[in-house]
Amino acid sequence: MYICQGISFIHPAMEHQLQKSLFPAEPLPRPNSEGSLKTRSLHIIDDEVAKEKEKQDLDNRVEQLLLNQIKDGDTNALFQLGQFYFEQGAYEEAAVYFKRSVDTCKDYQAMFQLGIMYYDGLGVKEDHKTGFGYLMKIASSGSKRAKHLIPFARFNVGRAYFEGYGVKQSDSEAEKWWLLAADDGNPRASIKAQTVLGMYYSRECSLDLKKAFFWHSEATGNGSLESQGALGVMYETGQGCQKNTDSAFECLKEGSERGNVYAMGNLVSHYYAKKLYTKAAELAARVSQLDSVEELSKETDCLPAFVAKGIALGCFYYARSLHLGHGVKKDKDLAQKYYSRAFEFDGAIAQRLQDRVTHGEI
């Protein structure tokens, strides 16, 4: 089987293709917790030390309560304590209680977490094969107790096949499991699988832009911020769909407002193409100041590679605006700084834009 690695061509619609580098797992689905966890306390504590002490006291009470419940024979508390430690970042302790939960009552949620932990080496020695085994048990389970976990386990099984960790690499198996996980766009299924399929069908060796457009549309409708930026680019370029700059603008603007840096960079490009130079320069100036790709990726749940592409777009268009005095005071020396910065974040993006400059397109 031929496996394409990296980016083999850089048409703008292909930028948002799936790459072979490790991408995040689908996490354990959590109940909708609108309310107490997201509601601010009615009393205000300005002292950070007091805030930390209050949190530590609460954590200690929760931990002790769960330990007492386990002592009294409550098997459900095994998973709950494991999850408590997991969310605290105490992964070694979490693994102990997840294992006890699986051994004692075959808790599928604990099994799911162990699959992730072994696969990514969290609190246990990294063991892709063991991690894959746990996730496959859930993905192929017929148990009602596993039903709510199955789409997310299937996404992670697809991830393992795609990366070839813990199992022989197979794009076709990855595609199969992601299609099962995505469940034809079901909002209760794995939305991350829907997004990944959009990227998968944007690769040269699995190219099908109509399918890519379908899956990014489904994922966007289900709330995927990553897909919203990709969908905006597809509308803008007419790839996999009828070209529609109004729909492109809506996707890119809303995605930008929600924090998608790739959407921001492409919204700058949209403004510039429409000769809305002041808007282009203002947004490009803001995007060009962004720096921490990994932090932005964690905050937005967008892949780091596409965060970097968004910053590169912002930097290049800001440089071009400075170079020509479009929407901002002309400053060729400062422009050179931002041209260079664009290349630092994504050389392929910067080179493509430089080629467009050479051909008089920008």
FENVENSUL-V190482 format. One record per backbone hydrogen bond with DSSP energy under -1.0 kcal/mol. CO is the residue of the C=O (numbers start at 1). NH is the residue of the N-H. If there is no record, write none. Layout:
co=CO nh=NH
co=CO nh=NH
This chain:
co=11 nh=14
co=35 nh=38
co=35 nh=39
co=47 nh=51
co=48 nh=52
co=49 nh=53
co=50 nh=54
co=51 nh=55
co=52 nh=56
co=53 nh=57
co=54 nh=58
co=55 nh=59
co=56 nh=60
co=57 nh=61
co=58 nh=62
co=59 nh=63
co=60 nh=64
co=61 nh=65
co=62 nh=66
co=63 nh=67
co=64 nh=68
co=65 nh=69
co=66 nh=70
co=67 nh=71
co=68 nh=72
co=69 nh=74
co=70 nh=73
co=73 nh=75
co=75 nh=78
co=76 nh=80
co=77 nh=81
co=78 nh=82
co=79 nh=83
co=80 nh=84
co=81 nh=85
co=82 nh=86
co=83 nh=87
co=84 nh=88
co=85 nh=90
co=86 nh=89
co=89 nh=91
co=90 nh=94
co=91 nh=95
co=92 nh=96
co=93 nh=97
co=94 nh=98
co=95 nh=99
co=96 nh=100
co=97 nh=101
co=98 nh=102
co=99 nh=103
co=100 nh=104
co=101 nh=105
co=101 nh=107
co=102 nh=106
co=107 nh=111
co=108 nh=112
co=109 nh=113
co=110 nh=114
co=111 nh=115
co=112 nh=116
co=113 nh=117
co=114 nh=118
co=115 nh=119
co=116 nh=120
co=117 nh=121
co=117 nh=122
co=118 nh=127
co=127 nh=131
co=128 nh=132
co=129 nh=133
co=130 nh=134
co=131 nh=135
co=132 nh=136
co=133 nh=137
co=134 nh=138
co=135 nh=139
co=136 nh=140
co=138 nh=141
co=143 nh=146
co=146 nh=149
co=146 nh=150
co=149 nh=153
co=150 nh=154
co=151 nh=155
co=152 nh=156
co=153 nh=157
co=154 nh=158
co=155 nh=159
co=156 nh=160
co=157 nh=161
co=158 nh=162
co=159 nh=163
co=160 nh=164
co=160 nh=165
co=161 nh=170
co=170 nh=174
co=171 nh=175
co=172 nh=176
co=173 nh=177
co=174 nh=178
co=175 nh=179
co=176 nh=180
co=177 nh=181
co=178 nh=182
co=179 nh=183
co=181 nh=190
co=182 nh=185
co=183 nh=186
co=186 nh=189
co=190 nh=194
co=191 nh=195
co=192 nh=196
co=193 nh=197
co=194 nh=198
co=195 nh=199
co=196 nh=200
co=197 nh=201
co=199 nh=18
co=199 nh=202
co=200 nh=203
co=201 nh=208
co=203 nh=206
co=208 nh=212
co=209 nh=213
co=210 nh=214
co=211 nh=215
co=212 nh=216
co=213 nh=217
co=214 nh=218
co=215 nh=219
co=216 nh=220
co=217 nh=221
co=218 nh=222
co=219 nh=224
co=220 nh=223
co=224 nh=228
co=225 nh=229
co=226 nh=230
co=227 nh=231
co=228 nh=232
co=229 nh=233
co=230 nh=234
co=231 nh=235
co=232 nh=236
co=233 nh=237
co=234 nh=238
co=234 nh=239
co=235 nh=244
co=244 nh=248
co=245 nh=249
co=246 nh=250
co=247 nh=251
co=248 nh=252
co=249 nh=253
co=250 nh=254
co=251 nh=255
co=252 nh=256
co=253 nh=257
co=254 nh=258
co=255 nh=260
co=256 nh=259
co=260 nh=264
co=261 nh=265
co=262 nh=266
co=263 nh=267
co=264 nh=268
co=265 nh=269
co=266 nh=270
co=267 nh=271
co=268 nh=272
co=269 nh=273
co=270 nh=274
co=271 nh=276
co=272 nh=275
co=275 nh=277
co=276 nh=280
co=277 nh=281
co=278 nh=282
co=279 nh=283
co=280 nh=284
co=281 nh=285
co=282 nh=286
co=283 nh=287
co=284 nh=288
co=286 nh=289
co=287 nh=290
co=291 nh=293
co=292 nh=296
co=293 nh=297
co=294 nh=298
co=295 nh=299
co=296 nh=300
co=297 nh=301
co=303 nh=307
co=304 nh=308
co=305 nh=309
co=306 nh=310
co=307 nh=311
co=308 nh=312
co=309 nh=313
co=310 nh=314
co=311 nh=315
co=312 nh=316
co=313 nh=317
co=314 nh=318
co=315 nh=319
co=316 nh=320
co=317 nh=321
co=318 nh=322
co=319 nh=323
co=320 nh=324
co=321 nh=325
co=321 nh=326
co=322 nh=331
co=331 nh=335
co=332 nh=336
co=333 nh=337
co=334 nh=338
co=335 nh=339
co=336 nh=340
co=337 nh=341
co=338 nh=342
co=339 nh=343
co=340 nh=344
co=341 nh=345
co=342 nh=346
co=346 nh=350
co=347 nh=351
co=348 nh=352
co=349 nh=353
co=350 nh=354
co=351 nh=355
co=352 nh=356
co=353 nh=357
co=354 nh=358
co=355 nh=359
co=356 nh=361
co=357 nh=360
